[in-house]
């Protein structure tokens, strides 16, 4: 339990200390923001800071810090370290710069921002990467809630049509269709902050339930500093990819432009972007603690957690809520783990629409133009929603972290051009390059090579990316 408290304190302290360092490095000023200058009543709308924070949290969170953290807990309390330091030095930095660089470039989608600082080739790569990732995220955040709804109804004895996950999947996709093209302040700006609060309340309820139950003890890092994964999956780089949103997530960079288009002042960025990532890190830390403390450990392995996850992630979350909060947990599970991911799913499709709009220069002021992009996007989402969920999640995780890697390199190039401390982004960019490349070479769904090959190749490629960046900084900048 001491390990958990220390990590929690580090996360909170990281917001005030390192978050301030990041903000001072970027140096926000009093220039007119896109929300004020462009205000179109659809995607560019000024919103108050508290609402920006809660919407940003809801957009980037969803199921990510819950599913990923519980899966990460299979490796044991060592996952606390990645969630904590990943959030402070990588995730928060990534989210802040993705949001602020978008704001500095008229609220451009992250693919367009990458093109500005890394060139047209990378812009096109990012366009494809972003749309693919966003469709997968929207799909994951539809299939997951549909499964949990069926689990909840099944426990209540409901049968028939309402017990069919296919029905709920189509209902959720229908909602996505509506929410994707209407003005951002009609639904997102009005009711999503309330769901963001629910996500926080649910996390608080889980940790209070653990602290007050003498049967649950959060294991210490120093007494369980081993690989506790039941099937022996290596910590490097599988844990770093699996946790994803709870430490750093490329998906966040696709969501940050939504709020970058709604900020009244650049100085709101620290609270809105870095602050929302820290809040997500806290939520992930709590759910990881739940996975480590509630379930049985056999022979130093997380066998109990592995067994409950085998029933499906939705069932595992339902089980945690019941065990920590009782009947209240069911209600919170319905709100926090059904509604919240759905709200992230619709903003994922909304972001995909905006990426395509920026890509093909399609004006989004008219509804028919928005529908022209929404219809094919949701059709692809419906197709992906019928694929194997576990496979979609694994590809999402790798694509997600690779996108984060590229965004960090983008921020590094921006800082170099501005003659500022680019190591604040270059170091996590190098680290995430090693994580992403290693996973690509050794994961079964990728190349499936042995770790003896994947480890050195991943590190060599990360060093090569850093070398390319340093070489670029030695070239004279164009006037």
Secondary structure, DSSP 8 states (H G I E B T S, - for coil): -HHHHHHHHHHHHHHHTHHHHHHHHH-------HHHHT--SSS-----HHHHHHHHHHHH-TTHHHHHHHHHGGG-TTHHHHHHHHIIIIIHHHHHHHHHHHHHTTT--HHHHHHHHH-HHHHHHHHHHHHHHHHHHHHHHHHHHHHHHHHHHHHTT--GGGG-HHHHHHHHHHHHHHHHHS-TTTTHHHHHHHHHHHHHHHHHHHHHHHHH-TT-----TTTS-S---TT---HHHHHHHHHGGGT--HHHHHHHHHHHTS-S-GGGHIIIIIHHHHHHHHHHHHHHHHHHHSS--BTTB-HHHHHHHTT-HHHHHHHHHHHHHTHHHHHHHHIIIIIHHHHHHHHHHHHHHHHHHHHHT---SSHHHHHHHHHHHHHHHHHHTTS-HHHHHHHHHHHHHHHHHHHHHHHHHHHHHTTS-THHHHHHHHHHHHHHHHHHHHSTTTT---HHHHHHHHHHHHHHHHHHHHHHHHS----
